[in-house]
Amino acid sequence: MDFSFTIEEMNLSVRTYNLLKRAGINTLDEIVSCMQKDFGTLGTIGGMNQGRLLQICMEVQQFGVPVNEYLNQWIKNRTWFISVD
């Protein structure tokens, strides 16, 4: 698949666009790379929140990116700590 689209070509809010630009993410390919390596990396970008992550996920799916596959892999590889009081 061709992921060479720039984030300017994506339907992102101005705030989400600016957060990605400041993080040095300029293309769909770079977003996909973050998702493949560690989906949670996108969540560590300063100012990123669940709504913006959802917006990115919904938008990249429009380009044929298997977001659910990357998210499921990330969840599977996480170590979860549950506190029982």
Contacts in CASP RR format, 6 or more apart in sequence:
PFRMAT RR
TARGET T0000
AUTHOR 0000-0000-0000
METHOD contacts of the structure
MODEL  1
MDFSFTIEEMNLSVRTYNLLKRAGINTLDEIVSCMQKDFGTLGTIGGMNQ
GRLLQICMEVQQFGVPVNEYLNQWIKNRTWFISVD
1 63 0 8 1.000
1 64 0 8 1.000
1 65 0 8 1.000
3 27 0 8 1.000
3 28 0 8 1.000
3 29 0 8 1.000
3 32 0 8 1.000
3 63 0 8 1.000
3 65 0 8 1.000
4 27 0 8 1.000
4 28 0 8 1.000
4 29 0 8 1.000
5 27 0 8 1.000
5 28 0 8 1.000
5 63 0 8 1.000
6 26 0 8 1.000
6 27 0 8 1.000
6 28 0 8 1.000
7 17 0 8 1.000
7 20 0 8 1.000
7 21 0 8 1.000
7 25 0 8 1.000
7 26 0 8 1.000
7 27 0 8 1.000
7 28 0 8 1.000
7 31 0 8 1.000
8 17 0 8 1.000
9 28 0 8 1.000
10 17 0 8 1.000
10 28 0 8 1.000
10 59 0 8 1.000
10 60 0 8 1.000
10 63 0 8 1.000
11 59 0 8 1.000
11 62 0 8 1.000
12 20 0 8 1.000
12 55 0 8 1.000
12 56 0 8 1.000
12 59 0 8 1.000
13 52 0 8 1.000
13 55 0 8 1.000
15 52 0 8 1.000
16 52 0 8 1.000
16 55 0 8 1.000
16 56 0 8 1.000
19 45 0 8 1.000
19 46 0 8 1.000
19 47 0 8 1.000
19 48 0 8 1.000
19 52 0 8 1.000
20 26 0 8 1.000
20 31 0 8 1.000
20 45 0 8 1.000
20 56 0 8 1.000
22 45 0 8 1.000
23 45 0 8 1.000
23 46 0 8 1.000
24 30 0 8 1.000
25 31 0 8 1.000
25 34 0 8 1.000
28 60 0 8 1.000
28 63 0 8 1.000
28 65 0 8 1.000
31 42 0 8 1.000
31 56 0 8 1.000
31 60 0 8 1.000
31 65 0 8 1.000
32 60 0 8 1.000
32 65 0 8 1.000
34 40 0 8 1.000
34 41 0 8 1.000
34 42 0 8 1.000
35 42 0 8 1.000
35 60 0 8 1.000
35 65 0 8 1.000
35 67 0 8 1.000
35 70 0 8 1.000
35 71 0 8 1.000
36 70 0 8 1.000
38 74 0 8 1.000
39 70 0 8 1.000
39 71 0 8 1.000
39 73 0 8 1.000
39 74 0 8 1.000
40 74 0 8 1.000
42 48 0 8 1.000
42 53 0 8 1.000
42 56 0 8 1.000
43 53 0 8 1.000
57 67 0 8 1.000
57 71 0 8 1.000
60 67 0 8 1.000
61 67 0 8 1.000
END
